[in-house]
């Protein structure tokens, strides 16, 4: 995960209060932009897709 590139949403404000998403061939990683050294949530690609479906309703 050290070489992973994280991105913030283009819709996020200029502040640091948001999450960042990192994409690798095996998983999706989510971290807090204010605490980049803190906990990271890991999703499989399938579970990330299911998670995002909840927002498209």
Buried (B, 14 or more C-beta within 10 A) or exposed (E): EEEBEBEEEEEBEEEEEEBBBBBEEEBBBBBBBEEEEEEBEBBEEEEBEEEEEEEEE
